[in-house]
Amino acid sequence: MRGFLNKLVSRSLSVAGKWQHQQLRRLNIHEYQGAQLMGKYGINVPKGVAAASLHHVKKAVQYVFPNESEVLNDVLVVKRLALLYLVGLIYQGRLTLILVQLVVKSQVLAGGRGLGKFKNGFQGGVHIVMADKVEETAGKMLGQILVTKQTGSQGKIVSKVYLCEKLSLVNEMYFAIMLDRTTAGPLIIACKKGGTSIEDLAEKFPDLIIKVPIDVFKGITDEDAVRVVDGLAPKVADRNDSIEQVKKLYKLFCESDCTMLEINPIAETTDKQLVAADAKLNFDDNAAFRQKEIFALRDPTQEDPREVAAAKADLNYIGLDGEIGCMVNGAGLAMATMDIIKLHGGTPANFLDVGGNASEEQVVEAFKILTSDEKVKAILVNIFGGIMKCDVIASGIVNAAKQVALKVPVVVRLEGTNVDQGKRILKESGMALITAEDLDDAAEKAVKASAS
């Protein structure tokens, strides 16, 4: 049910305008976790390891990448001879130059890391560096706030870095699997050009985008996989191996209850392998009960703390960027409330549906979440009591006021089951509430209160 509500909310938010910051409640895991999961399915991924401290970084370079560490020792010797980072090895009469490099990637649940900037001034969340510079580079990332085009100005903290081998790529392509409403099943998208914004490519070169719908009952066929590989148009990778890689990716998508699997780029290496050089995976929240191992990977430090608290209280909450906190019962009424707030010149700070059978404790928790948002200047409670009883909401509001210091005005509109008892509870509480007769009146008063 929560997944269905999130789809409804997402559609409403996309129409409402840029003033809303959309956050969908589905599991998103880090790149290194996605690589580990793909590896279990036999999908080619770069060798890599996540590190949470500089000690772990140092050990990773030493033990996970031993060949690089051995060459690094030679590099340090040669540096004294002024041959910086280049090792000259004579092999069978030929001079070979080895450049010792690793990739250091900050792990945040947001795109645009490479062009991001840390609040400490360090530029870029992804760096290709010499092996002896890995620890120094990681030190500028770990524990710091990275701001990208997708994080907002507040940024996200980097708790881990992902160290992986620098692949020698000869071609970069794009691959994704997502759920398609038109065909009511998985849709594989392939493009022979990757490593850049797929949206830009689709706009400029729409003919390059190949879409292959998969019959959810039959599963992926050989013909489907061949069409995908033809869309990728690999130059050096073995064709049959590439077809098998596509099948394994589809198997991962289905068995793990993914809502999206995106690899940009999926690349060819000099040793003729098709490799998932980067990946983004989302999973359906409704499958949490049967994907316990995957959902244990959730990183709450990367999520809106208000949404984390709401999920624990079994509340449907999505944080937005406005100044009027909303507490409503029912997804449709909640969206209508947000729309009418906007109509009267305000902006909602959240979507919050307490549901049709919320307890008094949940109402109290909802108020705690609303008042924890510093941007909230007023709170609008809009309850139409059907299954949800107005007296329960009223008791929750009164108890919340006792536990939480309400520093902002609260506008309340109650209608429906036990409305008279609810209004009496609020009146006898002695709280300075602003009452409203209907939704239009409530929205108008909430906007006015937030501006005062």
Number of C-alpha atoms within 10 A of each C-alpha: 7 14 15 11 16 19 13 14 20 17 11 16 21 12 9 14 10 10 13 18 17 16 17 15 22 17 19 26 22 22 21 22 20 20 23 15 17 19 15 10 13 13 20 17 22 16 15 20 20 21 21 16 17 18 10 15 24 16 13 20 22 16 11 18 19 12 12 20 18 12 17 23 13 14 24 17 14 16 14 9 9 10 13 13 22 19 21 16 12 10 8 6 7 9 11 12 12 13 18 21 20 23 20 26 25 28 27 26 20 19 13 15 24 14 13 20 19 21 14 11 11 14 18 19 26 21 18 17 18 18 23 20 14 21 20 13 21 26 15 15 26 20 16 19 19 30 25 23 14 14 18 12 11 11 21 23 20 22 19 22 30 21 27 24 19 17 17 11 16 15 21 23 23 24 29 21 25 18 17 14 9 8 12 12 16 24 22 25 19 26 28 22 24 20 16 13 11 17 10 10 16 13 10 10 12 12 10 15 19 18 16 17 19 22 15 13 7 7 15 20 12 13 10 19 22 18 18 23 23 16 22 25 17 21 12 15 20 13 18 11 13 22 20 17 22 22 21 16 19 23 15 19 21 14 9 18 19 23 20 18 21 19 21 22 22 27 29 25 17 13 11 18 20 28 22 26 22 18 22 21 23 20 22 18 19 15 15 16 9 11 16 10 10 18 18 9 14 15 14 11 14 21 15 13 14 18 20 19 17 21 13 9 16 15 21 21 25 23 23 19 17 18 22 30 30 28 24 24 24 21 20 15 16 21 20 15 24 25 18 18 24 20 14 15 11 21 23 26 25 26 22 25 23 26 17 16 13 20 17 19 15 20 24 21 22 27 23 20 20 22 20 13 16 8 14 23 22 27 26 28 25 25 27 20 20 14 13 21 23 25 22 21 29 26 21 22 24 20 17 21 17 11 13 15 10 15 11 15 19 24 24 26 23 25 19 15 17 16 21 13 16 20 19 12 19 20 14 9 16 9 12 11 13 15 19 20 11 13 23 16 13 23 29 19 23 29 25 14 19 19 12 8
